Amino acid sequence: MTVTMADHKNSIHRFEMRVYFEDTDVGGIVYYANYLRFAERGRTEMLRQSGFKSSELIRLHNAALAVRHCAVDYLQSARLDDVLVVETEIIACKGAALDLKQRVLCGDIELVVMDVRLAYIDLDRGRAKRLPENLRKNIVALMKTQ
């Protein structure tokens, strides 16, 4: 696994991973739902790099970031042993939500594009609540590097 921030005008978080047998069907092609798992890993590592962990959100704030909306466009398939890169870009940080653009690439080939909205959820009430100020500041700082 490699996690980097790209050095170009619209910096994005990059998470590198390999396709394992468990990710594929019997023909060695990645099962479509696994791209959602790959995107989750990329988002998690981006957020971890910006200074917070999902486990700490739960423990300290009794809250979590949950997918509220996800639009997926499947363009091409990845295969067993491919090295993929999940790119994540924060588009907007709102009161209780984050809007992201995610892409899964194999080399220069774009395989999957996702528009994702995350909602910050109070785990006791099951409802959205405002992002904590320290989390918001870290996210806004990350956006400024983009």
N, C-alpha and C positions, 0 to 999 in steps of 0.2 A: 504494500500500500504506500502510495506517495501522495502527500498533500502539499500543494503549492498555491501561491497567488501568482497569476500570470503578470508579466510586465508589459502591458500595452494599455492603450487609451482607456478601454473599458475593462479594467482588471476584473477577473472573475476567479472564483475559487475552483481549483482543479483537484479531483480525487481520482487516482489511478487504481485500477483493480483488474484482476484476471477472471475470465469466465471458467468456472469449474464444471465438472460433470453434473453436479447437483443442480446447476442453474439451467440445464438443457433438457430437451426431450430426447428420446432414444436416437434421433437423427443428428444430435449434436448442435441443434439450434436453440438459442435462448428462448425459454417460455416467456410469453408476452408479459405476464404479471411480474416477472422478476425484475423488469426495468423499474418498476415502482420501488422495489427493495433497493436497487442500486441507487436510485435518486435519494431515497431516505438516508442511505449511508453518506452520500455526498453532502446533503443538508446538515446532517449531524456533525460531520467533521468541520464544515464551514462554521457552524455555530460554536463548536468546541474551540476552534482557532480564534474566534472573536471573544472568548473569555467565559463561556458558560457551558455547563454540561446539563443534559436532560435530567440526570439523576439529582443534580443540585436544585433544579427548578422544582422537582417533585418534593424533595426533602425540605428545602427552605421556604418555598412559596406555596406548596400544595397545588401546583399548577403545571401545565405542560403545553407544548406547542403541538397542535393536532392539525391534520390536513382537513381544511374546510372545502376546498375545491381543487380539482386536478383535471386539466384538459391535456390529453396525450395524443401526439401524432407519431405513429409508428411508420418510419420511412424505409428502413432496411433491418435485416436481422444480424445479430452477432452470433458467433459460433464458438464451440468449445476451444479453449486455450487462447482466444482473442484477448488482447490487452485493451481495456476500455478506459476512457476518461469521462467522468461525470463533471460537467461544468455547471456551477451554480452562481447566479447573479441576483443580488437583491434589487428589485425594481422599485419597491416602495415599502416604507415602514409607517403603518397607520396606528391608531390608538390601541387596538387589540389584535392587529393582523400584520403579517408580512406577505408581500407579493414577490414571487421568485420566478425566474426563467431558468429552466434546467435543460441541458442537452447531454445526450450520451453519444460519444464519438468512438470510433475505432480508427486510429490514425487520423486522417483528414476527412473521413467519411462520417457524416451526420446520420446516426441511426434513429434516434428518438428525440423529440422536442416536447417539453412539458411546461405549461403555465400552472403554477401552484400558488394557492393562498393558504397560509398557515394562520390559525386562530390560537390566541393565548387563552387557555381554558382553565377556569377554577375547577379543580377536581371534585370538590364537595358539592358544588351547585350545578356542575355540568354546563356552565355558561361562560361566554367570553368575558374577559376583564382586561383592563389596560395593562400593557407591558410595564414591568418595573422600570423605573427611571434609569438605573444603572445598565440594564439590558438594552434599553432604547438607545442610550448614549453609545454603547459599544457597537450596536448595529448601524447607527448613523455614521460613526467613525469609519466603519467598514465600507459603507456606501460611498463615502467621500474619496476612498482610495480607488473607486471604480471609475 
